Amino acid sequence: MEQKSMNQSEEAFPSSSKYDNPELDSICKPSTEPSEAFQAETIIIGGGIIGCAIAFELASRGREVLLLEQSEIASGSSGAAAGMLAADSEDFAHPLIARAARDSRELLHHQKEQLYALTGMEIGLRHTGFITPFRSYSELSRCKDKQNNSSVKNQLWWDRSTVEREAAWLNRDVYGAYYRPLESEVLPVSLTRAYARAAHMMGARIWEGVQDIRLVVNNNGVQGVAAAKREITCKHVIVAAGLHGEQLMSQVGVALPSCPVKGEIAAIRFSAEQAGYRPDRTIYAEDVYVVPKANGEVWIGATSLPGRTDRSVSAHSVQRLLTAAGYWVPGVKEAEFLRAWAGVRPSTPDGLPYIGQCEQVPGLYAAYGHFRNGILLSAITGRWIADMLEGKSAEEMGIEALSPERLNRKGVVL
Ligand SMILES: Cc1cc2nc3c(=O)[nH]c(=O)nc-3n(C[C@H](O)[C@H](O)[C@H](O)COP(=O)(O)OP(=O)(O)OC[C@H]3O[C@@H](n4cnc5c(N)ncnc54)[C@H](O)[C@@H]3O)c2cc1C
């Protein structure tokens, strides 16, 4: 393998400090003991990427927002994600999501500047494209058979010599690869915090550590929530609680099931001497992804364990991930192992997120179930929910397929 020049290696190891924000706590930590009766136009429950993106969008439109998080911002699935914006690489459950994913990726690129201008926080957005390599012609044919029309846009074919020229750190035995130049990725915790902080700077209140939230509804619909030993009245409640959305909805008799799918990721680091072996673009292979991050680390993921909600990491999974990554990027074997973690993706019975108002309870909205693409779909979800609160219907926006009522209409047996 070729060694890269020192200049490239220096660029590959930026300081991680600009992605950590020690001031965030003092800005976003709420008074969890409010001393007066509260009201808000809109209450968002959940401080993951989805709740924070919605808070950001609503606050930027001048709406009054209170976000309630039971633990800390980005402590759920959003804190465990790899952060890929894989709009051209993922196999989406519906063509609507494939289109939305591309729009959302574009929106995120615009929001990067806006978030930085408001907060001074970097979100680690890197736009270097993804490589999907193949071992053989038959592996490539299998992939072509699976690809539907919506996923073949925005990709180039690289033969073996192009791969060698463009990605000298990749296994020399590859047959060839697809390169998808528009794909990009972020640091998910940084993005979630930047959304929260920007929303706060535009007037949103963000309270962390608020436990035991109860929805308060009557025959007219949503009245507010009971939390922190008091009732907070509001016009709209948006449940953006990821995997726990189901529990909140069940408090008021709305059945919108969440399906957990656990995933594990390992992080490694290449030393300055190993810089020539470090991937500078994401490998998005069938069996593993290898993502060079803006903080200098390389993240390798991810397992997929349906039905599991624990956050333990098994030795077997780490071994499997490192072996698969080491095949595509041989330098992985010499890199320093940093840590591994697990998170739980919030899925739904049909693989589509619930986005929209619950017909039985006017004023109550669902925004959860984004499964493996919540980071990617965050920006568009914020926009959709804000448009709905301003009176646009799901039909006008062309997103009826995501309606929380869809499972009942289809008669899906839950
Ligand atoms: C290993 C792994 C890799 C992934 N990689 C990617 C990727 O590369 N790209 C991508 O787009 N997506 C990825 N995902 C998926 C992505 O992480 C999720 O789709 C996304 O984070 C969901 O965001 P959320 O805000 O809905 O949920 P969460 O991040 O789980 O946030 C929900 C929040 O609600 C809070 N909450 C729950 N119940 C209550 C309550 N009763 N009261 C108050 N607060 C409550 C929780 O504490 C939590 O903070 C990955 C996920 C995993 C696990």
The ligand as a MOL file (V3000), in Angstrom:
LIG
                    3D

  0  0  0     0  0            999 V3000
M  V30 BEGIN CTAB
M  V30 COUNTS 53 58 0 0 0
M  V30 BEGIN ATOM
M  V30 1 C -25.6240 1.3620 15.9070 0
M  V30 2 C -26.4940 2.3770 15.2160 0
M  V30 3 C -26.0280 2.9830 14.0510 0
M  V30 4 C -26.8240 3.9180 13.4020 0
M  V30 5 N -26.3140 4.5620 12.2960 0
M  V30 6 C -27.0550 5.5090 11.6790 0
M  V30 7 C -26.5200 6.2140 10.5810 0
M  V30 8 O -25.3810 6.0010 10.1750 0
M  V30 9 N -27.3080 7.1430 9.9580 0
M  V30 10 C -28.5760 7.4230 10.3820 0
M  V30 11 O -29.2470 8.2540 9.7780 0
M  V30 12 N -29.1050 6.7650 11.4620 0
M  V30 13 C -28.3780 5.8220 12.0970 0
M  V30 14 N -28.8880 5.1450 13.1720 0
M  V30 15 C -30.2970 5.3530 13.5150 0
M  V30 16 C -30.4910 6.6120 14.3360 0
M  V30 17 O -29.5950 6.5890 15.4170 0
M  V30 18 C -31.9460 6.7000 14.8490 0
M  V30 19 O -32.8490 6.5370 13.7790 0
M  V30 20 C -32.1850 8.0730 15.4630 0
M  V30 21 O -31.1920 8.3660 16.4220 0
M  V30 22 C -33.5590 8.1400 16.1300 0
M  V30 23 O -33.6400 9.3930 16.7510 0
M  V30 24 P -34.7930 9.7180 17.7860 0
M  V30 25 O -34.6290 11.1360 18.1840 0
M  V30 26 O -36.1060 9.2910 17.2140 0
M  V30 27 O -34.5320 8.7090 18.9830 0
M  V30 28 P -33.5170 8.8070 20.2170 0
M  V30 29 O -32.1920 9.3130 19.7980 0
M  V30 30 O -33.5550 7.4960 20.9070 0
M  V30 31 O -34.1410 9.9330 21.1310 0
M  V30 32 C -35.3070 9.7520 21.8680 0
M  V30 33 C -35.1260 10.5410 23.1400 0
M  V30 34 O -36.3570 10.5420 23.8450 0
M  V30 35 C -36.0720 10.4240 25.2110 0
M  V30 36 N -37.2730 9.8680 25.8740 0
M  V30 37 C -37.7710 8.6180 25.7610 0
M  V30 38 N -38.8780 8.4910 26.5240 0
M  V30 39 C -39.0770 9.6860 27.1170 0
M  V30 40 C -40.0400 10.1720 28.0290 0
M  V30 41 N -41.0300 9.3870 28.4920 0
M  V30 42 N -39.9450 11.4470 28.4620 0
M  V30 43 C -38.9300 12.2600 28.0050 0
M  V30 44 N -37.9880 11.8510 27.1490 0
M  V30 45 C -38.0570 10.5890 26.6960 0
M  V30 46 C -34.8830 9.4890 25.2800 0
M  V30 47 O -34.1830 9.6460 26.5080 0
M  V30 48 C -34.0880 9.9380 24.0690 0
M  V30 49 O -33.1280 10.9170 24.3890 0
M  V30 50 C -28.1130 4.2430 13.8830 0
M  V30 51 C -28.5560 3.6610 15.0670 0
M  V30 52 C -27.7470 2.7390 15.7350 0
M  V30 53 C -28.2240 2.1470 17.0310 0
M  V30 END ATOM
M  V30 BEGIN BOND
M  V30 1 1 1 2
M  V30 2 1 2 3
M  V30 3 2 2 52
M  V30 4 2 3 4
M  V30 5 1 4 5
M  V30 6 1 4 50
M  V30 7 2 5 6
M  V30 8 1 6 7
M  V30 9 1 6 13
M  V30 10 2 7 8
M  V30 11 1 7 9
M  V30 12 1 9 10
M  V30 13 2 10 11
M  V30 14 1 10 12
M  V30 15 2 12 13
M  V30 16 1 13 14
M  V30 17 1 14 15
M  V30 18 1 14 50
M  V30 19 1 15 16
M  V30 20 1 16 17
M  V30 21 1 16 18
M  V30 22 1 18 19
M  V30 23 1 18 20
M  V30 24 1 20 21
M  V30 25 1 20 22
M  V30 26 1 22 23
M  V30 27 1 23 24
M  V30 28 2 24 25
M  V30 29 1 24 26
M  V30 30 1 24 27
M  V30 31 1 27 28
M  V30 32 2 28 29
M  V30 33 1 28 30
M  V30 34 1 28 31
M  V30 35 1 31 32
M  V30 36 1 32 33
M  V30 37 1 33 34
M  V30 38 1 33 48
M  V30 39 1 34 35
M  V30 40 1 35 36
M  V30 41 1 35 46
M  V30 42 1 36 37
M  V30 43 1 36 45
M  V30 44 2 37 38
M  V30 45 1 38 39
M  V30 46 1 39 40
M  V30 47 2 39 45
M  V30 48 1 40 41
M  V30 49 2 40 42
M  V30 50 1 42 43
M  V30 51 2 43 44
M  V30 52 1 44 45
M  V30 53 1 46 47
M  V30 54 1 46 48
M  V30 55 1 48 49
M  V30 56 2 50 51
M  V30 57 1 51 52
M  V30 58 1 52 53
M  V30 END BOND
M  V30 END CTAB
M  END
